[in-house]
């Protein structure tokens, strides 16, 4: 989880970015103008800043210059604008901005830019390399447990089969999904969410209203989530997944 500061004078943009990035597991701090952004930065450096260029009091490029001048530009900054010229984007990059996103911001571009920014931050602030600890010999019973696979000699599974269907067993339709434990965490989570939504869409005949009620999501949030996961409700409704 990363701490991300979103600076934009448009409330709708702030709320949308906050919702998307919160779903990705990040902690979001919001600022509607440069002054609030200054106050947020004075409280500590976030892991990443999404900074709008055109704001009523002080524009984003000027704020970026201030941070650079005062030695506060210690975190990756991604500039955002729907009206900026190429010259403005080049200037912001020259000052120290990591990236530039043009509004309206496509979801995949946003997530990719944020991931790149957080990766850059991790590369900049690396933890010191610790000396290796001496290896202690394992107790005899523990060594024997490892030798036989542990936990009653049952080998650890690299994947799990998930069966969808009525809770407690019933005569309703059920489907079997396979989820590999060898996937990176984010890919495994996306795979599970894809199965989860495909199951509910198939069960509800593709009705977004009923699926939203079942999953506890707002419809706009649900549409955005399905698009992010590459799930097409219309096709699933026809197939009866």
C-alpha positions as semicolon CSV with decimal commas, in nm:
position;residue;x (nm);y (nm);z (nm)
1;X;0,000;0,000;0,000
2;X;0,126;0,347;-0,094
3;X;0,034;0,697;0,024
4;X;-0,079;0,900;-0,279
5;X;-0,161;1,271;-0,285
6;X;-0,418;1,376;-0,549
7;X;-0,422;1,749;-0,627
8;X;-0,705;1,869;-0,855
9;X;-0,956;2,155;-0,831
10;X;-1,234;1,942;-0,987
11;X;-1,421;1,748;-0,719
12;X;-1,537;1,481;-0,966
13;X;-1,179;1,408;-1,075
14;X;-1,057;1,391;-0,715
15;X;-1,332;1,151;-0,613
16;X;-1,288;0,930;-0,920
17;X;-0,911;0,898;-0,878
18;X;-0,955;0,839;-0,506
19;X;-1,204;0,558;-0,567
20;X;-0,991;0,386;-0,833
21;X;-0,665;0,405;-0,637
22;X;-0,833;0,305;-0,310
23;X;-0,957;-0,008;-0,486
24;X;-0,594;-0,079;-0,572
25;X;-0,514;-0,079;-0,200
26;X;-0,358;0,267;-0,169
27;X;-0,418;0,535;0,096
28;X;-0,535;0,855;-0,071
29;X;-0,503;1,216;0,046
30;X;-0,694;1,485;-0,146
31;X;-0,614;1,852;-0,209
32;X;-0,830;2,087;-0,415
33;X;-0,570;2,360;-0,464
34;X;-0,200;2,437;-0,433
35;X;-0,227;2,566;-0,076
36;X;-0,381;2,241;0,047
37;X;-0,112;2,053;-0,145
38;X;0,159;2,259;0,029
39;X;0,007;2,179;0,368
40;X;-0,013;1,808;0,283
41;X;0,351;1,806;0,170
42;X;0,456;1,990;0,487
43;X;0,307;1,701;0,685
44;X;0,540;1,453;0,516
45;X;0,633;1,331;0,171
46;X;0,377;1,103;0,006
47;X;0,493;0,809;-0,202
48;X;0,346;0,966;-0,516
49;X;0,166;1,286;-0,625
50;X;-0,092;1,324;-0,902
51;X;-0,086;1,699;-0,976
52;X;-0,327;1,892;-1,197
53;X;-0,169;2,170;-1,405
54;X;-0,455;2,420;-1,432
55;X;-0,579;2,531;-1,088
56;X;-0,729;2,866;-0,985
57;X;-0,482;2,986;-0,721
58;X;-0,143;2,848;-0,827
59;X;-0,094;2,622;-1,128
60;X;0,069;2,282;-1,095
61;X;0,388;2,374;-1,281
62;X;0,449;2,667;-1,045
63;X;0,391;2,442;-0,744
64;X;0,633;2,187;-0,893
65;X;0,896;2,464;-0,925
66;X;0,839;2,561;-0,560
67;X;0,894;2,206;-0,440
68;X;1,208;2,173;-0,650
69;X;1,344;2,510;-0,526
70;X;1,278;2,424;-0,160
71;X;1,420;2,071;-0,184
72;X;1,075;1,915;-0,137
73;X;1,057;1,735;-0,471
74;X;1,164;1,407;-0,316
75;X;0,870;1,201;-0,444
76;X;0,757;1,111;-0,798
77;X;0,505;1,358;-0,943
78;X;0,269;1,279;-1,230
79;X;0,116;1,587;-1,398
80;X;-0,242;1,586;-1,528
81;X;-0,426;1,820;-1,765
82;X;-0,689;1,831;-2,036
83;X;-0,567;2,157;-2,190
84;X;-0,188;2,165;-2,153
85;X;0,037;2,206;-2,455
86;X;0,337;1,992;-2,540
87;X;0,562;2,276;-2,424
88;X;0,397;2,269;-2,081
89;X;0,444;1,894;-2,053
90;X;0,810;1,925;-2,157
91;X;0,866;2,203;-1,904
92;X;0,710;1,999;-1,621
93;X;0,929;1,701;-1,713
94;X;1,238;1,923;-1,718
95;X;1,156;2,053;-1,369
96;X;1,127;1,702;-1,233
97;X;0,784;1,556;-1,313
98;X;0,799;1,183;-1,383
99;X;0,510;1,159;-1,627
100;X;0,223;1,348;-1,787
101;X;-0,135;1,220;-1,823
102;X;-0,386;1,384;-2,056
103;X;-0,748;1,410;-1,938
104;X;-0,976;1,228;-1,968
105;X;-0,737;0,972;-1,822
106;X;-0,775;0,614;-1,943
107;X;-0,788;0,366;-1,656
108;X;-0,502;0,147;-1,779
109;X;-0,278;0,448;-1,845
110;X;-0,347;0,576;-1,494
111;X;-0,267;0,244;-1,327
112;X;0,046;0,195;-1,539
113;X;0,176;0,546;-1,462
114;X;0,107;0,503;-1,089
115;X;0,287;0,167;-1,084
116;X;0,586;0,317;-1,266
117;X;0,594;0,607;-1,020
118;X;0,585;0,381;-0,716
119;X;0,855;0,159;-0,867
120;X;1,072;0,466;-0,917
121;X;1,014;0,570;-0,556
122;X;1,119;0,226;-0,431
123;X;1,434;0,237;-0,644
124;X;1,522;0,582;-0,506
125;X;1,479;0,487;-0,141
126;X;1,625;0,141;-0,105
127;X;1,658;-0,035;0,227
128;X;2,016;-0,105;0,336
129;X;2,145;-0,453;0,257
130;X;2,159;-0,659;0,575
131;X;2,433;-0,908;0,646
132;X;2,310;-1,267;0,611
133;X;2,220;-1,442;0,931
134;X;2,404;-1,759;1,022
135;X;2,199;-2,064;0,936
136;X;2,084;-2,252;1,244
137;X;2,040;-2,629;1,213
138;X;1,673;-2,726;1,227
139;X;1,550;-2,953;1,507
140;X;1,531;-3,320;1,416
141;X;1,149;-3,336;1,423
142;X;1,119;-3,023;1,206
143;X;1,374;-3,158;0,958
144;X;1,179;-3,483;0,937
145;X;0,859;-3,289;0,879
146;X;1,017;-3,097;0,589
147;X;1,159;-3,416;0,445
148;X;0,815;-3,576;0,430
149;X;0,638;-3,264;0,308
150;X;0,514;-3,138;0,647
151;X;0,157;-3,112;0,769
152;X;0,091;-3,483;0,775
153;X;0,307;-3,555;0,468
154;X;0,064;-3,368;0,240
155;X;0,248;-3,170;-0,033
156;X;0,154;-2,803;-0,060
157;X;-0,080;-2,729;-0,348
158;X;0,029;-2,483;-0,617
159;X;-0,329;-2,417;-0,724
160;X;-0,682;-2,440;-0,589
161;X;-1,007;-2,538;-0,755
162;X;-1,302;-2,313;-0,674
163;X;-1,653;-2,443;-0,729
164;X;-1,932;-2,193;-0,774
165;X;-2,285;-2,288;-0,687
166;X;-2,547;-2,283;-0,408
167;X;-2,407;-2,249;-0,057
168;X;-2,431;-2,571;0,142
169;X;-2,471;-2,783;-0,170
170;X;-2,784;-2,792;-0,380
171;X;-2,919;-2,885;-0,719
172;X;-2,832;-2,553;-0,880
173;X;-2,578;-2,516;-1,156
174;X;-2,216;-2,511;-1,051
175;X;-1,891;-2,436;-1,232
176;X;-1,532;-2,520;-1,151
177;X;-1,260;-2,254;-1,170
178;X;-0,887;-2,311;-1,125
179;X;-0,670;-2,049;-0,953
180;X;-0,292;-2,090;-0,947
181;X;-0,099;-1,998;-0,633
182;X;0,211;-1,953;-0,849
183;X;0,080;-1,622;-0,987
184;X;0,200;-1,288;-0,847
185;X;-0,041;-1,155;-0,583
186;X;-0,197;-0,890;-0,804
187;X;-0,255;-1,131;-1,093
188;X;-0,403;-1,390;-0,857
189;X;-0,637;-1,128;-0,711
190;X;-0,746;-1,016;-1,059
191;X;-0,804;-1,377;-1,160
192;X;-1,022;-1,440;-0,854
193;X;-1,220;-1,119;-0,907
194;X;-1,273;-1,213;-1,272
195;X;-1,412;-1,554;-1,167
196;X;-1,624;-1,391;-0,898
197;X;-1,791;-1,142;-1,134
198;X;-1,830;-1,397;-1,415
199;X;-2,011;-1,627;-1,171
200;X;-2,255;-1,357;-1,058
201;X;-2,312;-1,224;-1,410
202;X;-2,392;-1,575;-1,533
203;X;-2,622;-1,644;-1,239
204;X;-2,809;-1,312;-1,283
205;X;-2,836;-1,341;-1,661
206;X;-2,608;-1,045;-1,719
207;X;-2,827;-0,803;-1,518
208;X;-2,593;-0,530;-1,395
209;X;-2,854;-0,406;-1,147
210;X;-2,888;-0,744;-0,974
211;X;-2,512;-0,806;-0,983
212;X;-2,451;-0,465;-0,826
213;X;-2,695;-0,556;-0,546
214;X;-2,536;-0,899;-0,494
215;X;-2,179;-0,767;-0,483
216;X;-2,256;-0,451;-0,286
217;X;-2,109;-0,218;-0,551
218;X;-2,245;0,095;-0,713
219;X;-2,328;0,036;-1,080
220;X;-2,075;0,292;-1,204
221;X;-1,807;0,129;-0,990
222;X;-1,913;-0,215;-1,115
223;X;-1,892;-0,109;-1,482
224;X;-1,545;0,034;-1,423
225;X;-1,430;-0,281;-1,240
226;X;-1,555;-0,512;-1,515
227;X;-1,384;-0,303;-1,781
228;X;-1,060;-0,312;-1,582
229;X;-1,080;-0,693;-1,555
230;X;-1,177;-0,741;-1,920
231;X;-1,513;-0,899;-1,834
232;X;-1,788;-0,849;-2,095
233;X;-2,136;-0,883;-1,936
234;X;-2,318;-0,919;-2,272
235;X;-2,117;-1,223;-2,379
236;X;-2,154;-1,391;-2,042
237;X;-2,530;-1,340;-2,045
238;X;-2,554;-1,513;-2,384
239;X;-2,331;-1,802;-2,280
240;X;-2,507;-1,843;-1,943
241;X;-2,176;-1,882;-1,755
